Each structure stands twice: as structure tokens, then as C-alpha cells.
Amino acid sequence: MSRLEIIHLRIAGKSSEHLAGQIREAIRSDVDGTGVVTIFRRSGLETDVAVHIACHGNGGKAGPSPLGLHLASALSAYGLVEHTLWEEAT
């Protein structure tokens, strides 16, 4: 079963471009090869960033990934964070 973890950040006063670079650096060492991490910037709104962590097969794990939990915690210093976990509808 595929899963999608979404970390949505509404930034308080910083540029999303600068923060996106910092996120890329932070996840470079944490990606374990089982998923794909993509960073999105909301079109027309500089203060919204979404990080998507897509995983195919959950290996029996329940709940958010360690990477997702780490990112959500670290990004909370920059603004309001919403962290959700989605499962593929079968």
C-alpha cells in the first residue's frame, strides 16, 4: 500500500525560497531510499510550503515516518505546521 505524508507549513515572515533550500539540505542525509521527497511552493502565495514524502509499501509501520516527524518538529519554528498521513485507497 502506498502512503503519502504531507507537511504543510505556513511561514511567518520568511521567504519560501530560502527555506526550501534549507529543507533540501536537511533531508539529503535523512532519505533512506524507500521514498521520494518533493518540496512544493504554493502558487501565488510566498508563505506556503508543502513537503510530500511518498512511500510505496509501509513495511508494517504504522504512523508517520521518522523523517516526517523530524521535519514537522523542525519546521514549527518557522510558522504553523500541519502534518498529515494519507493511505492509498484500494
N, C-alpha and C positions, 0 to 999 in steps of 0.2 A: 504494500500500500504506500502511495506517495504522500508526503506531508510537506506543507509549506508553513514556515514560521515567518511572521511579519512583525518587524519592529518599526513602528511609525513614530517619528519624532517631530514635534512642532517646536522649532528653535526659538529661543528668546534672545533676539538681538545679534546673532552671528550670521555670517554668510554660509549658505549650504555648500557652496563650492569648497571652501576651506575645510569644513567639517567632513565632507565626503572623502577628501584626501586623507584625513586622519583616520577615518573608519577603514579605508582600504589598507592602510599601514597596520592597524590593529588586528585585522582579520587575516592578514597574509600568513602569519605564523600559526593561527588557530584552525584553519580549514584542514580537515582530516582526509579529504579526498572522497568522502562519501556524499557530498552535497555540492550545490552550486550557490554562491552568494552573489547577489546583484543589488546594487545601490541605485535607487530612483530618486529623482528630484521632481516635486510636483510642478507641473507646467503652469506658469503664470503666478506662482507663489514661492518666493525665495526661501521662506521659512519652514517648509515641509520637506522631510527626507524620509524615505522608507527603505529599509533593508530587508530583502527577501532571502531566506535560507531554504532552498528546495532540496529535499532528500527523497530518494527512491528507496522504499523499504525502510522500516524503522528498526529492524534488528531486535524486536521485542521491547524496545524502550517506550516508556510512556512519559508524556510531558515534554516540556521544552528542552532543547539541546543545551549543553554547557556553553557553547558559543553564543546562542541566543540570550541566555541568562546573563552572561558576561557583558554583551553589548547593551542590553536593556539597562543594566545597572550603571555602566559607564556613561551611557548617553543621557541618563536622567539629570546629570549635572548641567546639561545644555538646554533643557526645557522639558515639556510634557511628553512622556513616553507611553505608548500603548503597545503591548506585546501580546500577540495572539498566535494560536497554533491551529492550522487547518489540516484536515484529512481529505484525501481524495474520495469523492462519492463513488460507490461501486454499484 
